[in-house]
């Protein structure tokens, strides 16, 4: 379960930012988890609860924002929404789309005290 190590990395980022920005506690973390990021949102929630114990983010709420996947079609030259990495273009049916969105895994916003 690599989500545990991802959440440990998030805590490291929060601790570093707390020192830089002088905050003591994290109340809410908005995490952007793209459908092609390789991270499972429910597993992230479970692991986040486990790794925040005893940290500045203990009892913090984790809000997961899931952007849609996007791909660029070189045939019809459009950026289109895709649900799966290898979906065909919904406009022209071409099968070789360049993924342009949905791979992100990042802290989007924080609520701190």
Order of alpha helices (4+ residues) and beta strands (2+ residues): alpha-beta-alpha-beta-beta-beta-beta-beta
